[in-house]
Amino acid sequence: MTGWDIQLAAPEREARIDDLEVDELLTALIDKSLVLFDCESGRYDLLESVRDFGRAKLTDAGASESLRFRHLEYFVDLVEDAEQSFCGAGEQQRMLQLDSENENLRAALQWSHETEGGGEAGLRLAGGLWHFWEIRGHYSEGKQWLTTALDGTLGADAAIRAKGFTGAGGMAWLLGDYRQAAQWHEKAVGLYRQVEDNRGLAFALNNVGVQVGNLGDYSRAKELFEESLNIAKDIGDKSLIGLQLNNLAEMARYRADYTRARMLYEESLVASREAGDKQRLGETLYNYATMMLKQGEHDKARMLYEEALDASSELGERRVMALCLGGLGGAWVVEGHPANAAQLLGAAEAFRNTTGHRLQPEDRQDYEENLEACRAALSGDEFSASFSAGQKLTLEEAVDYALTKAK
């Protein structure tokens, strides 16, 4: 294991040891400096030498494999329980919990691939984690875990594989491989139809729509978003409704139907707020702000970008945070602050360089336009200095800088 809290210690103990004895044993081990305890996080860990000794003893006793399965099953249960809070109230706390368990999650995934009979549990774990990887920016890692799990579980339950293809498609999309993403999402559509999972089907249809839109077929994308929206309304899923309304607003914006786009953005914001979905809220606010900026409504655009930054940074949705920095940079150029804007644009680019995230075609065009406007407002040396300073900021530091300047 790679650190644990008391909740993990309980299911891993021998059945003959009760909760009080667990506390007493841990206290005694801490007193002897064999177990480390971090008061701030409430988590325990082992010295590396003690970890190695314990691992050898488990192997000698023939108990290593059974413990690995118990560890894997614990984290499958934890992640599948966390999923219930995704895209709604409580998501932020669940993301923080998964952050603290990230090394344990990686260990469980690795063990699932190495241990005979662990493949389907590993796919369940990876399929439950893809949204966490999306939010935190672990795109390449997520894709690797998901594709490995899918390759090793060809005969797994259809619903489990559908979730795996959804996750793999999401990671491919974030990395800019739209054709591969479309293929995996199409597989998810077929599997969700097979198991009659309407929520999964609605989301998969949306995902195919996003990919075909990125490949230039806006007409087909719009049809898929509308089909997904109808299903979302039938099942009353506010998060999915907000997602589809945002995507349909984007289709209207691309057709220069700004009146309809504004109406759909507003409806999307209502649905996302009702769902408590910070990710959808932040993304819709960003898209709405970008349209306002292009239409010359600079004050409204800036306020929407700032609200989007608040929502996405509260959740820790790093992709949307970076998008908003680039958008707000465009607003700051118009308002006469190009040097400050260049720092935001540099920070956004640094995030993408680090994570491998590739902007969608329309987002890339918006970013490039903001970048060119910033270059035009500064000398070459001024732009380079400010842009480089922004690249040295962490994403969180850049967001703090943006929101502090806004105030």
C-alpha positions as semicolon CSV with decimal commas, in nm:
position;residue;x (nm);y (nm);z (nm)
1;M;0,000;0,000;0,000
2;T;0,108;0,363;-0,043
3;G;-0,035;0,535;0,263
4;W;-0,379;0,490;0,413
5;D;-0,644;0,632;0,642
6;I;-0,831;0,455;0,921
7;Q;-1,116;0,359;0,686
8;L;-0,875;0,153;0,475
9;A;-0,712;0,000;0,782
10;A;-1,046;-0,146;0,900
11;P;-1,128;-0,376;0,604
12;E;-0,762;-0,481;0,571
13;R;-0,731;-0,601;0,931
14;E;-0,766;-0,963;1,032
15;A;-1,123;-1,047;1,136
16;R;-1,011;-1,132;1,492
17;I;-0,890;-0,775;1,554
18;D;-1,157;-0,524;1,654
19;D;-1,159;-0,149;1,587
20;L;-1,023;-0,059;1,931
21;E;-0,728;-0,293;1,887
22;V;-0,656;-0,140;1,545
23;D;-0,629;0,204;1,707
24;E;-0,409;0,070;1,987
25;L;-0,180;-0,119;1,748
26;L;-0,139;0,184;1,523
27;T;-0,061;0,406;1,822
28;A;0,201;0,160;1,946
29;L;0,362;0,137;1,601
30;I;0,368;0,518;1,573
31;D;0,536;0,539;1,916
32;K;0,806;0,302;1,789
33;S;0,846;0,506;1,466
34;L;0,745;0,204;1,258
35;V;0,433;0,378;1,128
36;L;0,423;0,746;1,032
37;F;0,117;0,963;1,097
38;D;0,041;1,297;0,931
39;C;-0,179;1,501;1,165
40;E;-0,291;1,741;0,892
41;S;-0,423;1,475;0,652
42;G;-0,505;1,206;0,907
43;R;-0,316;0,949;0,698
44;Y;-0,069;0,679;0,794
45;D;0,236;0,551;0,608
46;L;0,528;0,311;0,653
47;L;0,900;0,362;0,643
48;E;1,027;0,208;0,320
49;S;1,234;-0,049;0,510
50;V;0,929;-0,154;0,711
51;R;0,722;-0,172;0,392
52;D;0,979;-0,400;0,228
53;F;0,997;-0,622;0,538
54;G;0,618;-0,654;0,554
55;R;0,594;-0,730;0,182
56;A;0,852;-1,009;0,217
57;K;0,667;-1,160;0,514
58;L;0,337;-1,159;0,322
59;T;0,504;-1,331;0,028
60;D;0,662;-1,594;0,257
61;A;0,323;-1,659;0,415
62;G;0,150;-1,692;0,077
63;A;-0,086;-1,408;0,168
64;S;0,029;-1,147;-0,081
65;E;-0,220;-1,227;-0,358
66;S;-0,525;-1,239;-0,129
67;L;-0,428;-0,903;0,023
68;R;-0,390;-0,753;-0,323
69;F;-0,741;-0,864;-0,412
70;R;-0,881;-0,716;-0,093
71;H;-0,697;-0,391;-0,163
72;L;-0,826;-0,386;-0,522
73;E;-1,184;-0,462;-0,419
74;Y;-1,175;-0,188;-0,157
75;F;-1,078;0,075;-0,413
76;V;-1,324;-0,049;-0,673
77;D;-1,598;-0,001;-0,413
78;L;-1,463;0,339;-0,311
79;V;-1,448;0,469;-0,670
80;E;-1,789;0,333;-0,768
81;D;-1,934;0,501;-0,460
82;A;-1,756;0,827;-0,550
83;E;-1,909;0,815;-0,899
84;Q;-2,251;0,880;-0,747
85;S;-2,134;1,234;-0,664
86;F;-1,973;1,311;-1,000
87;C;-2,127;1,601;-1,195
88;G;-2,325;1,714;-0,892
89;A;-2,320;1,824;-0,529
90;G;-2,040;1,662;-0,333
91;E;-1,810;1,617;-0,634
92;Q;-1,542;1,849;-0,499
93;Q;-1,498;1,644;-0,179
94;R;-1,487;1,320;-0,374
95;M;-1,216;1,459;-0,602
96;L;-1,008;1,556;-0,298
97;Q;-1,055;1,206;-0,157
98;L;-0,936;1,050;-0,483
99;D;-0,638;1,290;-0,486
100;S;-0,531;1,157;-0,148
101;E;-0,566;0,796;-0,266
102;N;-0,403;0,843;-0,607
103;E;-0,097;0,625;-0,533
104;N;-0,319;0,352;-0,388
105;L;-0,536;0,370;-0,698
106;R;-0,233;0,332;-0,923
107;A;-0,113;0,036;-0,718
108;A;-0,455;-0,129;-0,739
109;L;-0,467;-0,079;-1,116
110;Q;-0,118;-0,224;-1,156
111;W;-0,206;-0,526;-0,941
112;S;-0,522;-0,586;-1,142
113;H;-0,309;-0,630;-1,455
114;E;-0,048;-0,845;-1,284
115;T;-0,282;-1,072;-1,088
116;E;-0,471;-1,353;-1,260
117;G;-0,844;-1,290;-1,238
118;G;-0,808;-0,919;-1,162
119;G;-0,884;-0,788;-1,510
120;E;-1,255;-0,713;-1,479
121;A;-1,209;-0,545;-1,140
122;G;-0,931;-0,339;-1,297
123;L;-1,161;-0,232;-1,580
124;R;-1,429;-0,137;-1,329
125;L;-1,172;0,071;-1,143
126;A;-1,035;0,241;-1,455
127;G;-1,386;0,297;-1,593
128;G;-1,484;0,465;-1,268
129;L;-1,174;0,685;-1,261
130;W;-1,181;0,838;-1,608
131;H;-1,380;1,143;-1,493
132;F;-1,128;1,201;-1,212
133;W;-0,845;1,183;-1,466
134;E;-1,034;1,427;-1,690
135;I;-1,083;1,679;-1,410
136;R;-0,726;1,658;-1,283
137;G;-0,553;1,654;-1,622
138;H;-0,412;1,298;-1,616
139;Y;-0,509;1,233;-1,978
140;S;-0,223;1,017;-2,106
141;E;-0,210;0,812;-1,787
142;G;-0,585;0,759;-1,796
143;K;-0,578;0,651;-2,159
144;Q;-0,301;0,399;-2,086
145;W;-0,485;0,241;-1,792
146;L;-0,814;0,224;-1,982
147;T;-0,678;0,077;-2,304
148;T;-0,474;-0,182;-2,113
149;A;-0,781;-0,282;-1,911
150;L;-1,003;-0,301;-2,221
151;D;-0,748;-0,511;-2,411
152;G;-0,733;-0,761;-2,125
153;T;-1,107;-0,802;-2,069
154;L;-1,264;-0,881;-2,407
155;G;-1,527;-1,104;-2,245
156;A;-1,621;-0,868;-1,962
157;D;-1,976;-0,750;-1,888
158;A;-2,109;-0,516;-2,160
159;A;-2,194;-0,237;-1,915
160;I;-1,842;-0,241;-1,772
161;R;-1,684;-0,230;-2,117
162;A;-1,919;0,051;-2,222
163;K;-1,789;0,264;-1,937
164;G;-1,433;0,173;-2,029
165;F;-1,483;0,282;-2,391
166;T;-1,646;0,604;-2,271
167;G;-1,341;0,681;-2,061
168;A;-1,090;0,584;-2,330
169;G;-1,278;0,798;-2,582
170;G;-1,274;1,090;-2,341
171;M;-0,898;1,065;-2,294
172;A;-0,839;1,038;-2,671
173;W;-1,056;1,348;-2,723
174;L;-0,860;1,549;-2,468
175;L;-0,536;1,443;-2,638
176;G;-0,671;1,554;-2,978
177;D;-0,721;1,212;-3,142
178;Y;-1,080;1,274;-3,256
179;R;-1,107;0,979;-3,496
180;Q;-0,997;0,727;-3,233
181;A;-1,224;0,895;-2,979
182;A;-1,520;0,866;-3,218
183;Q;-1,456;0,494;-3,271
184;W;-1,444;0,421;-2,899
185;H;-1,754;0,631;-2,829
186;E;-1,941;0,451;-3,110
187;K;-1,860;0,123;-2,936
188;A;-1,997;0,267;-2,612
189;V;-2,320;0,368;-2,792
190;G;-2,372;0,012;-2,913
191;L;-2,302;-0,140;-2,572
192;Y;-2,526;0,106;-2,387
193;R;-2,808;0,027;-2,628
194;Q;-2,747;-0,343;-2,564
195;V;-2,777;-0,308;-2,185
196;E;-3,056;-0,046;-2,211
197;D;-2,870;0,216;-2,008
198;N;-3,035;0,541;-2,118
199;R;-2,810;0,773;-1,920
200;G;-2,499;0,605;-2,056
201;L;-2,649;0,613;-2,406
202;A;-2,730;0,984;-2,387
203;F;-2,376;1,066;-2,278
204;A;-2,221;0,840;-2,543
205;L;-2,429;1,002;-2,818
206;N;-2,309;1,340;-2,694
207;N;-1,951;1,221;-2,708
208;V;-1,982;1,097;-3,066
209;G;-2,137;1,435;-3,152
210;V;-1,840;1,621;-3,006
211;Q;-1,597;1,417;-3,214
212;V;-1,781;1,449;-3,546
213;G;-1,815;1,821;-3,478
214;N;-1,439;1,849;-3,425
215;L;-1,395;1,665;-3,754
216;G;-1,612;1,926;-3,928
217;D;-1,957;1,763;-3,956
218;Y;-2,163;2,014;-3,759
219;S;-2,492;1,894;-3,904
220;R;-2,440;1,539;-3,778
221;A;-2,314;1,670;-3,446
222;K;-2,629;1,876;-3,398
223;E;-2,848;1,570;-3,469
224;L;-2,662;1,367;-3,208
225;F;-2,684;1,645;-2,947
226;E;-3,058;1,672;-3,006
227;E;-3,105;1,295;-2,972
228;S;-2,904;1,300;-2,652
229;L;-3,103;1,597;-2,517
230;N;-3,432;1,417;-2,576
231;I;-3,313;1,117;-2,376
232;A;-3,175;1,342;-2,100
233;K;-3,511;1,517;-2,071
234;D;-3,696;1,183;-2,061
235;I;-3,486;1,063;-1,768
236;G;-3,476;1,407;-1,601
237;D;-3,097;1,433;-1,583
238;K;-3,018;1,803;-1,527
239;S;-2,645;1,761;-1,574
240;L;-2,688;1,600;-1,916
241;I;-2,953;1,854;-2,011
242;G;-2,710;2,135;-1,928
243;L;-2,437;1,964;-2,130
244;Q;-2,653;1,925;-2,441
245;L;-2,793;2,277;-2,425
246;N;-2,435;2,409;-2,410
247;N;-2,333;2,199;-2,709
248;L;-2,636;2,310;-2,908
249;A;-2,555;2,669;-2,817
250;E;-2,209;2,611;-2,963
251;M;-2,364;2,482;-3,284
252;A;-2,579;2,798;-3,302
253;R;-2,273;3,017;-3,236
254;Y;-2,080;2,852;-3,517
255;R;-2,375;2,933;-3,749
256;A;-2,364;3,296;-3,627
257;D;-2,715;3,254;-3,478
258;Y;-2,619;3,451;-3,170
259;T;-2,972;3,512;-3,041
260;R;-3,043;3,140;-3,024
261;A;-2,698;3,068;-2,884
262;R;-2,751;3,319;-2,601
263;M;-3,089;3,164;-2,515
264;L;-2,940;2,811;-2,509
265;Y;-2,641;2,919;-2,297
266;E;-2,876;3,074;-2,043
267;E;-3,090;2,758;-2,031
268;S;-2,777;2,546;-1,993
269;L;-2,658;2,757;-1,700
270;V;-2,992;2,710;-1,523
271;A;-2,979;2,331;-1,566
272;S;-2,614;2,304;-1,458
273;R;-2,674;2,516;-1,148
274;E;-2,975;2,303;-1,055
275;A;-2,762;1,990;-1,095
276;G;-2,475;2,141;-0,894
277;D;-2,245;2,052;-1,184
278;K;-1,941;2,281;-1,158
279;Q;-1,770;2,133;-1,464
280;R;-2,064;2,196;-1,700
281;L;-2,124;2,536;-1,540
282;G;-1,764;2,646;-1,591
283;E;-1,750;2,524;-1,949
284;T;-2,078;2,690;-2,047
285;L;-1,975;3,018;-1,885
286;Y;-1,647;3,003;-2,079
287;N;-1,824;2,942;-2,412
288;Y;-2,081;3,213;-2,342
289;A;-1,805;3,458;-2,247
290;T;-1,616;3,383;-2,567
291;M;-1,921;3,467;-2,776
292;M;-1,971;3,791;-2,581
293;L;-1,608;3,888;-2,634
294;K;-1,636;3,837;-3,009
295;Q;-1,955;4,046;-3,014
296;G;-1,783;4,335;-2,840
297;E;-1,958;4,298;-2,502
298;H;-1,628;4,310;-2,317
299;D;-1,753;4,380;-1,964
300;K;-1,999;4,092;-1,976
301;A;-1,735;3,864;-2,126
302;R;-1,488;3,943;-1,849
303;M;-1,748;3,883;-1,576
304;L;-1,848;3,550;-1,732
305;Y;-1,484;3,440;-1,759
306;E;-1,427;3,530;-1,395
307;E;-1,735;3,337;-1,287
308;A;-1,620;3,041;-1,496
309;L;-1,279;3,056;-1,328
310;D;-1,444;3,056;-0,986
311;A;-1,656;2,751;-1,068
312;S;-1,381;2,549;-1,236
313;S;-1,112;2,631;-0,979
314;E;-1,346;2,539;-0,693
315;L;-1,377;2,192;-0,847
316;G;-1,016;2,183;-0,967
317;E;-1,121;2,128;-1,330
318;R;-0,785;2,209;-1,480
319;R;-0,877;2,202;-1,850
320;V;-1,154;2,460;-1,805
321;M;-0,932;2,669;-1,578
322;A;-0,675;2,689;-1,859
323;L;-0,944;2,770;-2,117
324;C;-1,068;3,055;-1,898
325;L;-0,719;3,197;-1,852
326;G;-0,682;3,215;-2,229
327;G;-1,023;3,375;-2,269
328;L;-0,973;3,625;-1,990
329;G;-0,640;3,712;-2,145
330;G;-0,829;3,813;-2,459
331;A;-1,060;4,035;-2,253
332;W;-0,765;4,198;-2,076
333;V;-0,600;4,285;-2,409
334;V;-0,915;4,469;-2,518
335;E;-0,925;4,648;-2,183
336;G;-0,567;4,772;-2,225
337;H;-0,369;4,525;-2,010
338;P;-0,172;4,324;-2,269
339;A;0,128;4,245;-2,047
340;N;-0,099;4,093;-1,781
341;A;-0,290;3,912;-2,055
342;A;0,029;3,758;-2,192
343;Q;0,098;3,601;-1,853
344;L;-0,244;3,434;-1,853
345;L;-0,196;3,310;-2,209
346;G;0,148;3,174;-2,117
347;A;0,011;2,988;-1,815
348;A;-0,265;2,833;-2,025
349;E;-0,015;2,714;-2,286
350;A;0,216;2,572;-2,017
351;F;-0,071;2,360;-1,882
352;R;-0,134;2,214;-2,225
353;N;0,234;2,147;-2,283
354;T;0,253;1,962;-1,951
355;T;-0,062;1,750;-1,986
356;G;-0,072;1,694;-2,362
357;H;-0,416;1,855;-2,384
358;R;-0,506;1,965;-2,735
359;L;-0,754;2,245;-2,786
360;Q;-1,057;2,173;-3,002
361;P;-1,039;2,353;-3,339
362;E;-1,271;2,641;-3,244
363;D;-1,101;2,687;-2,905
364;R;-0,759;2,686;-3,074
365;Q;-0,874;2,957;-3,314
366;D;-1,004;3,170;-3,024
367;Y;-0,678;3,127;-2,832
368;E;-0,465;3,215;-3,136
369;E;-0,670;3,530;-3,198
370;N;-0,618;3,639;-2,836
371;L;-0,248;3,561;-2,866
372;E;-0,209;3,767;-3,185
373;A;-0,397;4,062;-3,033
374;C;-0,163;4,046;-2,735
375;R;0,147;4,034;-2,957
376;A;0,021;4,332;-3,156
377;A;-0,018;4,540;-2,840
378;L;0,336;4,478;-2,709
379;S;0,690;4,491;-2,838
380;G;0,851;4,156;-2,908
381;D;1,061;4,171;-2,590
382;E;0,767;4,278;-2,374
383;F;0,550;3,996;-2,503
384;S;0,824;3,734;-2,460
385;A;0,900;3,843;-2,103
386;S;0,535;3,841;-1,993
387;F;0,447;3,518;-2,174
388;S;0,751;3,341;-2,024
389;A;0,661;3,469;-1,677
390;G;0,316;3,317;-1,720
391;Q;0,463;2,984;-1,830
392;K;0,653;2,964;-1,501
393;L;0,334;2,992;-1,296
394;T;0,145;2,687;-1,182
395;L;-0,211;2,676;-1,307
396;E;-0,338;2,754;-0,956
397;E;-0,100;3,049;-0,922
398;A;-0,220;3,184;-1,256
399;V;-0,585;3,154;-1,150
400;D;-0,510;3,335;-0,821
401;Y;-0,330;3,606;-1,019
402;A;-0,625;3,643;-1,257
403;L;-0,889;3,662;-0,985
404;T;-0,678;3,895;-0,767
405;K;-0,626;4,135;-1,056
406;A;-0,999;4,118;-1,130
407;K;-1,078;4,237;-0,781
